[in-house]
């Protein structure tokens, strides 16, 4: 099971998989990729909770 990860690692993984950072709304960082659903990631104290890490990992695998 994934653990909490720094947002900078998540952002790097998403951007290398083709997602584009669009904006920040409150604590939510929004990424888009043509042909895929928009990803909204809540970030607190520079960390992403394990629940969202799992979702992001699935999205990155689905994009391959």
CHARMM internal coordinates of N, CA and C (Angstrom, degrees):
IC EDIT
DIST 1 N 1 CA 1.4513
DIST 1 CA 1 C 1.5276
ANGL 1 N 1 CA 1 C 108.89
DIST 1 C 2 N 1.3306
ANGL 1 CA 1 C 2 N 116.49
DIHE 1 N 1 CA 1 C 2 N 132.50
DIST 2 N 2 CA 1.4644
ANGL 1 C 2 N 2 CA 118.63
DIHE 1 CA 1 C 2 N 2 CA -179.01
DIST 2 CA 2 C 1.5305
ANGL 2 N 2 CA 2 C 111.54
DIHE 1 C 2 N 2 CA 2 C -66.47
DIST 2 C 3 N 1.2960
ANGL 2 CA 2 C 3 N 115.51
DIHE 2 N 2 CA 2 C 3 N 153.35
DIST 3 N 3 CA 1.4561
ANGL 2 C 3 N 3 CA 120.07
DIHE 2 CA 2 C 3 N 3 CA 176.26
DIST 3 CA 3 C 1.5254
ANGL 3 N 3 CA 3 C 108.64
DIHE 2 C 3 N 3 CA 3 C -107.48
DIST 3 C 4 N 1.3199
ANGL 3 CA 3 C 4 N 115.64
DIHE 3 N 3 CA 3 C 4 N 177.43
DIST 4 N 4 CA 1.4517
ANGL 3 C 4 N 4 CA 121.24
DIHE 3 CA 3 C 4 N 4 CA 177.74
DIST 4 CA 4 C 1.5238
ANGL 4 N 4 CA 4 C 108.92
DIHE 3 C 4 N 4 CA 4 C -58.49
DIST 4 C 5 N 1.3432
ANGL 4 CA 4 C 5 N 116.44
DIHE 4 N 4 CA 4 C 5 N 139.91
DIST 5 N 5 CA 1.4672
ANGL 4 C 5 N 5 CA 120.28
DIHE 4 CA 4 C 5 N 5 CA -178.68
DIST 5 CA 5 C 1.5224
ANGL 5 N 5 CA 5 C 110.11
DIHE 4 C 5 N 5 CA 5 C -129.24
DIST 5 C 6 N 1.3256
ANGL 5 CA 5 C 6 N 116.35
DIHE 5 N 5 CA 5 C 6 N 151.86
DIST 6 N 6 CA 1.4663
ANGL 5 C 6 N 6 CA 119.52
DIHE 5 CA 5 C 6 N 6 CA 174.63
DIST 6 CA 6 C 1.5327
ANGL 6 N 6 CA 6 C 109.89
DIHE 5 C 6 N 6 CA 6 C -65.51
DIST 6 C 7 N 1.3276
ANGL 6 CA 6 C 7 N 115.68
DIHE 6 N 6 CA 6 C 7 N 142.42
DIST 7 N 7 CA 1.4606
ANGL 6 C 7 N 7 CA 120.48
DIHE 6 CA 6 C 7 N 7 CA -179.36
DIST 7 CA 7 C 1.5197
ANGL 7 N 7 CA 7 C 111.56
DIHE 6 C 7 N 7 CA 7 C -59.67
DIST 7 C 8 N 1.3212
ANGL 7 CA 7 C 8 N 118.27
DIHE 7 N 7 CA 7 C 8 N -35.47
DIST 8 N 8 CA 1.4771
ANGL 7 C 8 N 8 CA 119.95
DIHE 7 CA 7 C 8 N 8 CA -177.90
DIST 8 CA 8 C 1.5277
ANGL 8 N 8 CA 8 C 111.23
DIHE 7 C 8 N 8 CA 8 C -59.63
DIST 8 C 9 N 1.3407
ANGL 8 CA 8 C 9 N 118.05
DIHE 8 N 8 CA 8 C 9 N -35.15
DIST 9 N 9 CA 1.4685
ANGL 8 C 9 N 9 CA 121.24
DIHE 8 CA 8 C 9 N 9 CA 177.21
DIST 9 CA 9 C 1.5279
ANGL 9 N 9 CA 9 C 111.25
DIHE 8 C 9 N 9 CA 9 C -69.00
DIST 9 C 10 N 1.3245
ANGL 9 CA 9 C 10 N 115.56
DIHE 9 N 9 CA 9 C 10 N -41.70
DIST 10 N 10 CA 1.4707
ANGL 9 C 10 N 10 CA 120.77
DIHE 9 CA 9 C 10 N 10 CA 179.15
DIST 10 CA 10 C 1.5246
ANGL 10 N 10 CA 10 C 109.76
DIHE 9 C 10 N 10 CA 10 C -63.78
DIST 10 C 11 N 1.3336
ANGL 10 CA 10 C 11 N 116.27
DIHE 10 N 10 CA 10 C 11 N -45.90
DIST 11 N 11 CA 1.4693
ANGL 10 C 11 N 11 CA 120.19
DIHE 10 CA 10 C 11 N 11 CA -179.71
DIST 11 CA 11 C 1.5232
ANGL 11 N 11 CA 11 C 110.85
DIHE 10 C 11 N 11 CA 11 C -60.71
DIST 11 C 12 N 1.3165
ANGL 11 CA 11 C 12 N 117.28
DIHE 11 N 11 CA 11 C 12 N -44.25
DIST 12 N 12 CA 1.4642
ANGL 11 C 12 N 12 CA 121.57
DIHE 11 CA 11 C 12 N 12 CA -179.92
DIST 12 CA 12 C 1.5292
ANGL 12 N 12 CA 12 C 110.72
DIHE 11 C 12 N 12 CA 12 C -61.22
DIST 12 C 13 N 1.3433
ANGL 12 CA 12 C 13 N 117.17
DIHE 12 N 12 CA 12 C 13 N -43.50
DIST 13 N 13 CA 1.4637
ANGL 12 C 13 N 13 CA 121.24
DIHE 12 CA 12 C 13 N 13 CA 179.92
DIST 13 CA 13 C 1.5263
ANGL 13 N 13 CA 13 C 111.12
DIHE 12 C 13 N 13 CA 13 C -64.49
DIST 13 C 14 N 1.3327
ANGL 13 CA 13 C 14 N 117.19
DIHE 13 N 13 CA 13 C 14 N -44.34
DIST 14 N 14 CA 1.4648
ANGL 13 C 14 N 14 CA 120.51
DIHE 13 CA 13 C 14 N 14 CA 179.46
DIST 14 CA 14 C 1.5211
ANGL 14 N 14 CA 14 C 111.55
DIHE 13 C 14 N 14 CA 14 C -64.19
DIST 14 C 15 N 1.3101
ANGL 14 CA 14 C 15 N 117.23
DIHE 14 N 14 CA 14 C 15 N -46.14
DIST 15 N 15 CA 1.4612
ANGL 14 C 15 N 15 CA 120.31
DIHE 14 CA 14 C 15 N 15 CA -178.36
DIST 15 CA 15 C 1.5249
ANGL 15 N 15 CA 15 C 111.75
DIHE 14 C 15 N 15 CA 15 C -65.69
DIST 15 C 16 N 1.3209
ANGL 15 CA 15 C 16 N 117.73
DIHE 15 N 15 CA 15 C 16 N -34.79
DIST 16 N 16 CA 1.4662
ANGL 15 C 16 N 16 CA 119.33
DIHE 15 CA 15 C 16 N 16 CA 178.02
DIST 16 CA 16 C 1.5289
ANGL 16 N 16 CA 16 C 111.41
DIHE 15 C 16 N 16 CA 16 C -72.32
DIST 16 C 17 N 1.3505
ANGL 16 CA 16 C 17 N 116.77
DIHE 16 N 16 CA 16 C 17 N -19.96
DIST 17 N 17 CA 1.4640
ANGL 16 C 17 N 17 CA 121.25
DIHE 16 CA 16 C 17 N 17 CA 177.16
DIST 17 CA 17 C 1.5309
ANGL 17 N 17 CA 17 C 111.98
DIHE 16 C 17 N 17 CA 17 C -92.82
DIST 17 C 18 N 1.3387
ANGL 17 CA 17 C 18 N 117.14
DIHE 17 N 17 CA 17 C 18 N 3.00
DIST 18 N 18 CA 1.4571
ANGL 17 C 18 N 18 CA 120.05
DIHE 17 CA 17 C 18 N 18 CA 174.03
DIST 18 CA 18 C 1.5138
ANGL 18 N 18 CA 18 C 116.53
DIHE 17 C 18 N 18 CA 18 C 105.90
DIST 18 C 19 N 1.3289
ANGL 18 CA 18 C 19 N 118.80
DIHE 18 N 18 CA 18 C 19 N -3.14
DIST 19 N 19 CA 1.4634
ANGL 18 C 19 N 19 CA 119.93
DIHE 18 CA 18 C 19 N 19 CA 177.07
DIST 19 CA 19 C 1.5135
ANGL 19 N 19 CA 19 C 109.26
DIHE 18 C 19 N 19 CA 19 C -78.08
DIST 19 C 20 N 1.3248
ANGL 19 CA 19 C 20 N 115.75
DIHE 19 N 19 CA 19 C 20 N 151.04
DIST 20 N 20 CA 1.4627
ANGL 19 C 20 N 20 CA 122.34
DIHE 19 CA 19 C 20 N 20 CA -179.19
DIST 20 CA 20 C 1.5223
ANGL 20 N 20 CA 20 C 108.36
DIHE 19 C 20 N 20 CA 20 C -117.28
DIST 20 C 21 N 1.3360
ANGL 20 CA 20 C 21 N 116.54
DIHE 20 N 20 CA 20 C 21 N 130.08
DIST 21 N 21 CA 1.4531
ANGL 20 C 21 N 21 CA 121.59
DIHE 20 CA 20 C 21 N 21 CA 176.24
DIST 21 CA 21 C 1.5167
ANGL 21 N 21 CA 21 C 108.14
DIHE 20 C 21 N 21 CA 21 C -71.65
DIST 21 C 22 N 1.3496
ANGL 21 CA 21 C 22 N 116.22
DIHE 21 N 21 CA 21 C 22 N 122.98
DIST 22 N 22 CA 1.4624
ANGL 21 C 22 N 22 CA 120.30
DIHE 21 CA 21 C 22 N 22 CA -176.33
DIST 22 CA 22 C 1.5236
ANGL 22 N 22 CA 22 C 113.50
DIHE 21 C 22 N 22 CA 22 C -100.93
DIST 22 C 23 N 1.3568
ANGL 22 CA 22 C 23 N 116.32
DIHE 22 N 22 CA 22 C 23 N -50.75
DIST 23 N 23 CA 1.4601
ANGL 22 C 23 N 23 CA 118.31
DIHE 22 CA 22 C 23 N 23 CA -174.52
DIST 23 CA 23 C 1.5226
ANGL 23 N 23 CA 23 C 110.31
DIHE 22 C 23 N 23 CA 23 C -166.59
DIST 23 C 24 N 1.3321
ANGL 23 CA 23 C 24 N 114.51
DIHE 23 N 23 CA 23 C 24 N 171.59
DIST 24 N 24 CA 1.4598
ANGL 23 C 24 N 24 CA 122.08
DIHE 23 CA 23 C 24 N 24 CA 172.60
DIST 24 CA 24 C 1.5223
ANGL 24 N 24 CA 24 C 106.64
DIHE 23 C 24 N 24 CA 24 C -119.98
DIST 24 C 25 N 1.3258
ANGL 24 CA 24 C 25 N 115.69
DIHE 24 N 24 CA 24 C 25 N 129.79
DIST 25 N 25 CA 1.4574
ANGL 24 C 25 N 25 CA 121.68
DIHE 24 CA 24 C 25 N 25 CA 175.14
DIST 25 CA 25 C 1.5229
ANGL 25 N 25 CA 25 C 106.35
DIHE 24 C 25 N 25 CA 25 C -123.55
DIST 25 C 26 N 1.3143
ANGL 25 CA 25 C 26 N 116.49
DIHE 25 N 25 CA 25 C 26 N 103.30
DIST 26 N 26 CA 1.4630
ANGL 25 C 26 N 26 CA 120.27
DIHE 25 CA 25 C 26 N 26 CA -174.43
DIST 26 CA 26 C 1.5171
ANGL 26 N 26 CA 26 C 108.89
DIHE 25 C 26 N 26 CA 26 C 67.42
DIST 26 C 27 N 1.3368
ANGL 26 CA 26 C 27 N 116.21
DIHE 26 N 26 CA 26 C 27 N -121.45
DIST 27 N 27 CA 1.4677
ANGL 26 C 27 N 27 CA 120.07
DIHE 26 CA 26 C 27 N 27 CA 178.45
DIST 27 CA 27 C 1.5237
ANGL 27 N 27 CA 27 C 111.94
DIHE 26 C 27 N 27 CA 27 C -98.20
DIST 27 C 28 N 1.3393
ANGL 27 CA 27 C 28 N 117.78
DIHE 27 N 27 CA 27 C 28 N 1.62
DIST 28 N 28 CA 1.4613
ANGL 27 C 28 N 28 CA 121.92
DIHE 27 CA 27 C 28 N 28 CA -176.40
DIST 28 CA 28 C 1.5241
ANGL 28 N 28 CA 28 C 111.04
DIHE 27 C 28 N 28 CA 28 C -95.26
DIST 28 C 29 N 1.3233
ANGL 28 CA 28 C 29 N 114.84
DIHE 28 N 28 CA 28 C 29 N 125.34
DIST 29 N 29 CA 1.4586
ANGL 28 C 29 N 29 CA 122.28
DIHE 28 CA 28 C 29 N 29 CA 177.20
DIST 29 CA 29 C 1.5262
ANGL 29 N 29 CA 29 C 107.14
DIHE 28 C 29 N 29 CA 29 C -100.04
DIST 29 C 30 N 1.3151
ANGL 29 CA 29 C 30 N 116.38
DIHE 29 N 29 CA 29 C 30 N 126.32
DIST 30 N 30 CA 1.4608
ANGL 29 C 30 N 30 CA 122.77
DIHE 29 CA 29 C 30 N 30 CA -172.16
DIST 30 CA 30 C 1.5241
ANGL 30 N 30 CA 30 C 110.13
DIHE 29 C 30 N 30 CA 30 C -106.12
DIST 30 C 31 N 1.3540
ANGL 30 CA 30 C 31 N 115.09
DIHE 30 N 30 CA 30 C 31 N 129.21
DIST 31 N 31 CA 1.4657
ANGL 30 C 31 N 31 CA 122.57
DIHE 30 CA 30 C 31 N 31 CA 177.34
DIST 31 CA 31 C 1.5262
ANGL 31 N 31 CA 31 C 108.54
DIHE 30 C 31 N 31 CA 31 C -123.04
DIST 31 C 32 N 1.3271
ANGL 31 CA 31 C 32 N 116.53
DIHE 31 N 31 CA 31 C 32 N 144.06
DIST 32 N 32 CA 1.4569
ANGL 31 C 32 N 32 CA 121.24
DIHE 31 CA 31 C 32 N 32 CA 176.50
DIST 32 CA 32 C 1.5227
ANGL 32 N 32 CA 32 C 109.75
DIHE 31 C 32 N 32 CA 32 C -129.70
DIST 32 C 33 N 1.3273
ANGL 32 CA 32 C 33 N 113.62
DIHE 32 N 32 CA 32 C 33 N 158.54
DIST 33 N 33 CA 1.4613
ANGL 32 C 33 N 33 CA 121.30
DIHE 32 CA 32 C 33 N 33 CA 174.12
DIST 33 CA 33 C 1.5196
ANGL 33 N 33 CA 33 C 106.51
DIHE 32 C 33 N 33 CA 33 C -152.64
DIST 33 C 34 N 1.3345
ANGL 33 CA 33 C 34 N 118.32
DIHE 33 N 33 CA 33 C 34 N 129.28
DIST 34 N 34 CA 1.4628
ANGL 33 C 34 N 34 CA 119.98
DIHE 33 CA 33 C 34 N 34 CA 179.99
DIST 34 CA 34 C 1.5279
ANGL 34 N 34 CA 34 C 111.22
DIHE 33 C 34 N 34 CA 34 C -55.32
DIST 34 C 35 N 1.3269
ANGL 34 CA 34 C 35 N 115.35
DIHE 34 N 34 CA 34 C 35 N 132.82
DIST 35 N 35 CA 1.4555
ANGL 34 C 35 N 35 CA 120.82
DIHE 34 CA 34 C 35 N 35 CA 178.11
DIST 35 CA 35 C 1.5134
ANGL 35 N 35 CA 35 C 114.31
DIHE 34 C 35 N 35 CA 35 C 84.84
DIST 35 C 36 N 1.3407
ANGL 35 CA 35 C 36 N 118.16
DIHE 35 N 35 CA 35 C 36 N 0.90
DIST 36 N 36 CA 1.4500
ANGL 35 C 36 N 36 CA 122.53
DIHE 35 CA 35 C 36 N 36 CA 179.83
DIST 36 CA 36 C 1.5269
ANGL 36 N 36 CA 36 C 110.04
DIHE 35 C 36 N 36 CA 36 C -129.02
DIST 36 C 37 N 1.3031
ANGL 36 CA 36 C 37 N 114.93
DIHE 36 N 36 CA 36 C 37 N 160.92
DIST 37 N 37 CA 1.4458
ANGL 36 C 37 N 37 CA 120.69
DIHE 36 CA 36 C 37 N 37 CA 178.29
DIST 37 CA 37 C 1.5338
ANGL 37 N 37 CA 37 C 109.94
DIHE 36 C 37 N 37 CA 37 C -70.77
DIST 37 C 38 N 1.3215
ANGL 37 CA 37 C 38 N 116.38
DIHE 37 N 37 CA 37 C 38 N 145.64
DIST 38 N 38 CA 1.4604
ANGL 37 C 38 N 38 CA 121.72
DIHE 37 CA 37 C 38 N 38 CA 176.43
DIST 38 CA 38 C 1.5219
ANGL 38 N 38 CA 38 C 109.30
DIHE 37 C 38 N 38 CA 38 C -64.81
DIST 38 C 39 N 1.3200
ANGL 38 CA 38 C 39 N 116.53
DIHE 38 N 38 CA 38 C 39 N 142.07
DIST 39 N 39 CA 1.4684
ANGL 38 C 39 N 39 CA 121.70
DIHE 38 CA 38 C 39 N 39 CA 178.82
DIST 39 CA 39 C 1.5236
ANGL 39 N 39 CA 39 C 108.18
DIHE 38 C 39 N 39 CA 39 C -111.14
DIST 39 C 40 N 1.3305
ANGL 39 CA 39 C 40 N 115.96
DIHE 39 N 39 CA 39 C 40 N 127.44
DIST 40 N 40 CA 1.4585
ANGL 39 C 40 N 40 CA 123.17
DIHE 39 CA 39 C 40 N 40 CA 176.80
DIST 40 CA 40 C 1.5262
ANGL 40 N 40 CA 40 C 107.53
DIHE 39 C 40 N 40 CA 40 C -114.75
DIST 40 C 41 N 1.3311
ANGL 40 CA 40 C 41 N 116.98
DIHE 40 N 40 CA 40 C 41 N 120.11
DIST 41 N 41 CA 1.4582
ANGL 40 C 41 N 41 CA 121.72
DIHE 40 CA 40 C 41 N 41 CA -174.99
DIST 41 CA 41 C 1.5302
ANGL 41 N 41 CA 41 C 109.62
DIHE 40 C 41 N 41 CA 41 C -117.19
DIST 41 C 42 N 1.3382
ANGL 41 CA 41 C 42 N 117.31
DIHE 41 N 41 CA 41 C 42 N 116.59
DIST 42 N 42 CA 1.4677
ANGL 41 C 42 N 42 CA 118.66
DIHE 41 CA 41 C 42 N 42 CA 173.71
DIST 42 CA 42 C 1.5289
ANGL 42 N 42 CA 42 C 110.04
DIHE 41 C 42 N 42 CA 42 C -75.32
DIST 42 C 43 N 1.3199
ANGL 42 CA 42 C 43 N 115.73
DIHE 42 N 42 CA 42 C 43 N 130.45
DIST 43 N 43 CA 1.4632
ANGL 42 C 43 N 43 CA 121.12
DIHE 42 CA 42 C 43 N 43 CA -178.56
DIST 43 CA 43 C 1.5258
ANGL 43 N 43 CA 43 C 107.89
DIHE 42 C 43 N 43 CA 43 C -123.01
DIST 43 C 44 N 1.3344
ANGL 43 CA 43 C 44 N 115.87
DIHE 43 N 43 CA 43 C 44 N 125.75
DIST 44 N 44 CA 1.4633
ANGL 43 C 44 N 44 CA 121.37
DIHE 43 CA 43 C 44 N 44 CA 178.40
DIST 44 CA 44 C 1.5179
ANGL 44 N 44 CA 44 C 108.46
DIHE 43 C 44 N 44 CA 44 C -130.31
DIST 44 C 45 N 1.3224
ANGL 44 CA 44 C 45 N 115.80
DIHE 44 N 44 CA 44 C 45 N 127.57
DIST 45 N 45 CA 1.4675
ANGL 44 C 45 N 45 CA 122.74
DIHE 44 CA 44 C 45 N 45 CA -177.84
DIST 45 CA 45 C 1.5301
ANGL 45 N 45 CA 45 C 111.64
DIHE 44 C 45 N 45 CA 45 C 55.27
DIST 45 C 46 N 1.3322
ANGL 45 CA 45 C 46 N 116.38
DIHE 45 N 45 CA 45 C 46 N 34.16
DIST 46 N 46 CA 1.4584
ANGL 45 C 46 N 46 CA 121.18
DIHE 45 CA 45 C 46 N 46 CA 177.25
DIST 46 CA 46 C 1.5149
ANGL 46 N 46 CA 46 C 114.85
DIHE 45 C 46 N 46 CA 46 C 75.07
DIST 46 C 47 N 1.3284
ANGL 46 CA 46 C 47 N 118.01
DIHE 46 N 46 CA 46 C 47 N 10.72
DIST 47 N 47 CA 1.4744
ANGL 46 C 47 N 47 CA 122.08
DIHE 46 CA 46 C 47 N 47 CA -176.77
DIST 47 CA 47 C 1.5280
ANGL 47 N 47 CA 47 C 110.56
DIHE 46 C 47 N 47 CA 47 C -121.10
DIST 47 C 48 N 1.3344
ANGL 47 CA 47 C 48 N 114.23
DIHE 47 N 47 CA 47 C 48 N 154.14
DIST 48 N 48 CA 1.4726
ANGL 47 C 48 N 48 CA 122.35
DIHE 47 CA 47 C 48 N 48 CA 176.18
DIST 48 CA 48 C 1.5241
ANGL 48 N 48 CA 48 C 106.92
DIHE 47 C 48 N 48 CA 48 C -116.25
DIST 48 C 49 N 1.3240
ANGL 48 CA 48 C 49 N 116.70
DIHE 48 N 48 CA 48 C 49 N 129.83
DIST 49 N 49 CA 1.4657
ANGL 48 C 49 N 49 CA 121.52
DIHE 48 CA 48 C 49 N 49 CA -177.29
DIST 49 CA 49 C 1.5294
ANGL 49 N 49 CA 49 C 111.25
DIHE 48 C 49 N 49 CA 49 C -68.76
DIST 49 C 50 N 1.3543
ANGL 49 CA 49 C 50 N 115.97
DIHE 49 N 49 CA 49 C 50 N 154.13
DIST 50 N 50 CA 1.4709
ANGL 49 C 50 N 50 CA 120.98
DIHE 49 CA 49 C 50 N 50 CA -177.00
DIST 50 CA 50 C 1.5217
ANGL 50 N 50 CA 50 C 114.36
DIHE 49 C 50 N 50 CA 50 C -54.39
DIST 50 C 51 N 1.3234
ANGL 50 CA 50 C 51 N 117.88
DIHE 50 N 50 CA 50 C 51 N -36.44
DIST 51 N 51 CA 1.4691
ANGL 50 C 51 N 51 CA 121.15
DIHE 50 CA 50 C 51 N 51 CA 179.49
DIST 51 CA 51 C 1.5332
ANGL 51 N 51 CA 51 C 110.66
DIHE 50 C 51 N 51 CA 51 C -57.07
DIST 51 C 52 N 1.3161
ANGL 51 CA 51 C 52 N 116.61
DIHE 51 N 51 CA 51 C 52 N -43.81
DIST 52 N 52 CA 1.4610
ANGL 51 C 52 N 52 CA 120.80
DIHE 51 CA 51 C 52 N 52 CA -178.16
DIST 52 CA 52 C 1.5197
ANGL 52 N 52 CA 52 C 111.49
DIHE 51 C 52 N 52 CA 52 C -77.14
DIST 52 C 53 N 1.3153
ANGL 52 CA 52 C 53 N 116.94
DIHE 52 N 52 CA 52 C 53 N -30.35
DIST 53 N 53 CA 1.4681
ANGL 52 C 53 N 53 CA 120.25
DIHE 52 CA 52 C 53 N 53 CA 175.94
DIST 53 CA 53 C 1.5285
ANGL 53 N 53 CA 53 C 109.33
DIHE 52 C 53 N 53 CA 53 C -60.72
DIST 53 C 54 N 1.3382
ANGL 53 CA 53 C 54 N 117.69
DIHE 53 N 53 CA 53 C 54 N -43.06
DIST 54 N 54 CA 1.4769
ANGL 53 C 54 N 54 CA 121.43
DIHE 53 CA 53 C 54 N 54 CA 178.27
DIST 54 CA 54 C 1.5244
ANGL 54 N 54 CA 54 C 111.15
DIHE 53 C 54 N 54 CA 54 C -62.15
DIST 54 C 55 N 1.3167
ANGL 54 CA 54 C 55 N 116.77
DIHE 54 N 54 CA 54 C 55 N -44.81
DIST 55 N 55 CA 1.4695
ANGL 54 C 55 N 55 CA 120.77
DIHE 54 CA 54 C 55 N 55 CA 179.87
DIST 55 CA 55 C 1.5287
ANGL 55 N 55 CA 55 C 110.30
DIHE 54 C 55 N 55 CA 55 C -60.92
DIST 55 C 56 N 1.3105
ANGL 55 CA 55 C 56 N 116.86
DIHE 55 N 55 CA 55 C 56 N -44.39
DIST 56 N 56 CA 1.4634
ANGL 55 C 56 N 56 CA 121.68
DIHE 55 CA 55 C 56 N 56 CA -179.05
DIST 56 CA 56 C 1.5158
ANGL 56 N 56 CA 56 C 111.00
DIHE 55 C 56 N 56 CA 56 C -65.11
DIST 56 C 57 N 1.3254
ANGL 56 CA 56 C 57 N 117.48
DIHE 56 N 56 CA 56 C 57 N -42.11
DIST 57 N 57 CA 1.4707
ANGL 56 C 57 N 57 CA 120.87
DIHE 56 CA 56 C 57 N 57 CA 178.12
DIST 57 CA 57 C 1.5274
ANGL 57 N 57 CA 57 C 110.70
DIHE 56 C 57 N 57 CA 57 C -60.85
DIST 57 C 58 N 1.3323
ANGL 57 CA 57 C 58 N 117.80
DIHE 57 N 57 CA 57 C 58 N -40.35
DIST 58 N 58 CA 1.4690
ANGL 57 C 58 N 58 CA 120.95
DIHE 57 CA 57 C 58 N 58 CA 178.04
DIST 58 CA 58 C 1.5338
ANGL 58 N 58 CA 58 C 110.77
DIHE 57 C 58 N 58 CA 58 C -65.01
DIST 58 C 59 N 1.3232
ANGL 58 CA 58 C 59 N 116.89
DIHE 58 N 58 CA 58 C 59 N -41.85
DIST 59 N 59 CA 1.4723
ANGL 58 C 59 N 59 CA 120.72
DIHE 58 CA 58 C 59 N 59 CA 179.68
DIST 59 CA 59 C 1.5296
ANGL 59 N 59 CA 59 C 110.84
DIHE 58 C 59 N 59 CA 59 C -64.03
DIST 59 C 60 N 1.3121
ANGL 59 CA 59 C 60 N 116.91
DIHE 59 N 59 CA 59 C 60 N -40.42
DIST 60 N 60 CA 1.4720
ANGL 59 C 60 N 60 CA 120.36
DIHE 59 CA 59 C 60 N 60 CA -179.69
DIST 60 CA 60 C 1.5343
ANGL 60 N 60 CA 60 C 109.47
DIHE 59 C 60 N 60 CA 60 C -65.58
DIST 60 C 61 N 1.3300
ANGL 60 CA 60 C 61 N 117.59
DIHE 60 N 60 CA 60 C 61 N -42.64
DIST 61 N 61 CA 1.4719
ANGL 60 C 61 N 61 CA 120.91
DIHE 60 CA 60 C 61 N 61 CA 178.33
DIST 61 CA 61 C 1.5134
ANGL 61 N 61 CA 61 C 111.06
DIHE 60 C 61 N 61 CA 61 C -64.83
DIST 61 C 62 N 1.3258
ANGL 61 CA 61 C 62 N 117.95
DIHE 61 N 61 CA 61 C 62 N -38.81
DIST 62 N 62 CA 1.4693
ANGL 61 C 62 N 62 CA 121.70
DIHE 61 CA 61 C 62 N 62 CA -179.85
DIST 62 CA 62 C 1.5196
ANGL 62 N 62 CA 62 C 111.37
DIHE 61 C 62 N 62 CA 62 C -67.38
DIST 62 C 63 N 1.3281
ANGL 62 CA 62 C 63 N 117.24
DIHE 62 N 62 CA 62 C 63 N -26.92
DIST 63 N 63 CA 1.4609
ANGL 62 C 63 N 63 CA 121.67
DIHE 62 CA 62 C 63 N 63 CA -178.52
DIST 63 CA 63 C 1.5248
ANGL 63 N 63 CA 63 C 112.87
DIHE 62 C 63 N 63 CA 63 C -76.52
DIST 63 C 64 N 1.3156
ANGL 63 CA 63 C 64 N 117.14
DIHE 63 N 63 CA 63 C 64 N -17.20
DIST 64 N 64 CA 1.4759
ANGL 63 C 64 N 64 CA 120.36
DIHE 63 CA 63 C 64 N 64 CA -178.10
DIST 64 CA 64 C 1.4927
ANGL 64 N 64 CA 64 C 113.42
DIHE 63 C 64 N 64 CA 64 C -72.79
END
COOR INIT
IC SEED 1 N 1 CA 1 C
IC BUILD
